[in-house]
Amino acid sequence: MTATLAEERSELEQYEELVEQWSRKLLDALSETPPPADYLERWRHTASRLSQAIDRSAPPSLDPEQLAEIRGELLKILQQVADEDPRRTLDSVETALLGLEAIRHIVRDALDQQASGEGDARSLIHNLQETLPRVGRRELAELLGTSERSLQRTLASPTPVEPNRRLELVARLVELLRRGWTPEGVIAWFHRPRPELGKLSALQALDEAGLEQEIFGLARHGRAQHGS
């Protein structure tokens, strides 16, 4: 599990670097003033290459919603290029820069979902306690679908403990939410009923494997509304 998560993070970081490389290329292009006579033709070719490179390189760890958002941004870029006014040849470059920044935020969200300490239940629980300092052990045990006694046994183990799916899921969700909510707000987020989850709360839906992507989508949107 740890090796797989490390590989996922490396792939996401490389993908983020690819997006940033394209942004730097476009910023360099904006510095060409006035633009050369064949600028629009060259830019259309470049935009096509940009879209293909970013689409083809998307890591498999991105979920379907994230991929759809990325492809939506790429489509906006290509559409703006197709509709470009020859008299305003830099407008679509600026649109592309905004689109690439939106894509970078999507990738950053995916990276933020990866909680430090994954691979060892003890580390994940310690990190949750540090991230949610005013949340009691009883509340934390409820969040993890376990008992306080079981939680204590895991923490007292002298050797690493393989985390279960629910612990990893909660750790990733808290990592995603903590930048936009107080510890109490994070816990409240888990308890709020959601129409998107069939009126279940995220807490009630945690063990429903088919709802995992919907839960992460709600967490990303919640952070966007309240955080940075």
N, C-alpha and C positions, 0 to 999 in steps of 0.2 A: 504493500500500500504506500509506504513512504517513497519508494523509488518512483512509483507511478505519479504521485503528487508532485515530486520534484521535477519529473519530466514535463508534466503539464505546466508547471510554473515557468520552466525554461522556455517552452514553446510560446507561451503567452508573452513573456518578456521579449523574445525575438520578434514576435509579431508587432508588439508595441514599437520596437525600434524600427521596423520596416515602415510603419505609419509615420513615425517621426522623420525618417529619411526622406520620404516623399514631401512632407511639409517643408523641410529645409530646401529641397529642390524648387518647390513652388515659390518660396520666399526669394530665392536667388533669381527666379524668373521675373518676379515683380520689380527687381532692381534694374532690369533692362529698360531704361527710359531714354528716348521713346522706344517702343517695341519695334523689332524689325518688320519689314513689309510682309514676310511670310509667317508672322507670328501665329495667326489664327490657325492656319493649316498645321503648323508644328504642334500647337497646343492641343488640337483635336487628337492627334496621334498620341501625344503624351498622356492625355486624359484616358484614352482607351487602354494604354499600357498600365497606367496607375490602377484603374479599376480591375483589370485582369489579375495583376500581381497581388492586390490586397484580397480579392475574392478567393483566388487559388490557394493563398497561403494561410487562410483562416484555420486556426488550430481546432482539432476535433473536440477539445474540451469545452468550446463555446456551445451554449445551449441554443436550441432552435430560435428562441426569441431574440437572443443577442445576434445571431447570424442574420435574421430578418432585418434587424435595425441597421446592421452594417451594410447590407445590400441595398437597403432603402436610401442610405446616405450616398452610396456609390451611384445609384440611379439618379438621384438629384444632381450630382456632379455632371453626369453624362448628358442629362436633359438640358442643363444650363449651357453646356458647351454646344449642343445641337441648336439651341435657340440664340446663340451669341450674336449680338449686334456687331458687325465689323468695325463700327465706329467706337465701340466700347470693349476692346478686346481683353481688358484685364478684369472685367466684372466676374466672369466665370472662374478665374483663378482665385479670386477672393472667396467665392462660394465654395470652391474646392477646399480651401484652407479651413473654412468653418466646418465642412463635412468631415475632414480628416481629424479635426479636434474632437468632434462628436464621436467618431470611431475610437479615438484614443481613450475617451472617457468610458466607453463600453468595455474596452479591454482592461482598463484600470479597475472597473467594477468586478470583472472576472478574477483579477488578481487579488482584489480585496476579499473575495469569498474564501480564499485559502487561508485558513487559520494557522498561526504558528503553533508548533507542537504536534501537528498531525502525525499519527503513527504511534503515539503513546497516550493512552487515556489519562494518565496522571498529569501530563503536561497540559493537555487540553482543559482538564478541570481546573488546574491551577490558574491557567490563563483566563478562564471564565470568571473565577473568583476575583482576579485582579481587575478585569474589565467591568465587572458588576459588583463593586465593593459593598454596596448597601443592600444587596440581595442576599437573604438568608439561605442557609443550607437546605432548609425545607423547600423553599421556592425553587432553588437550583435543582434539587432532586426531582421535583415535579416536572420541571422543564425537560429534564433528561429521561423521564419515564422510569425512574428507579426510586429506591428508598434511601433515606439518609444513611442507614447502616451500610448499604452497598457502596454508597459514595465514599464513606470513610474507609472501607476496606480497600477500595481502589487506590485512594490517596496514600494509604499506609503500605502498599505493596513495595517490596524492596527491588523488584524487577519491573521492566516495562510491561504494560498491559495493553493488549490489542483493543482499540476503541470500537464500539459498535456503530452501526450506521447512524443511529439517532444522535449520539454524541458528536460525531463528525458534522452532521447536518446542523445541529444547534450551534456548534462552534463557528461554522462558516457563516451562518445567518447573523450571529452576534457580531462577528468581525465586520460584516457588511453594514450593519445598522448602527454600530457604536459611534460613528463619526457624526451622526445626525440626531442622536437621541441621548437623553440621560439614561443611566442604568434603570431607573424606574420606568422610563418611557420604553426602553427595549422590552422589558417584561410585559408592559401593558400591550405592546404591539403583538406579542404572541397570543394574548388572551382575547383580542378583539374579533368578533365574528365577521366573516368575509363573504359577500355574495359570490365572489370568484371561486370560493372553495365550497360552494353549496351551503352557505351559512355556517360552516364550521370555522373555528378559529385556527390560526396557524398551529397552535399547540395541539389541538385535536386532530389536525391533518398530518402531523409530522410522521406518523407511521404508515401513511398512505403513499406508497412509492409512485403511484400515478399522478400525484399532486405536487411532486417535488419541484418541477419547473415553475408551476404557478406560484408556489410559496416564494421561490427566489425572485420571481418577477415582482411580486408584491413588495419584497424587501428592497429591491432596487428602486422601485418607484417611491417607496416610503422615505428612503434616504434622500432621493432627489428633491422631495418636497420639504424636508426638514434639515438637510445637511449641506455639506460643501459639494 
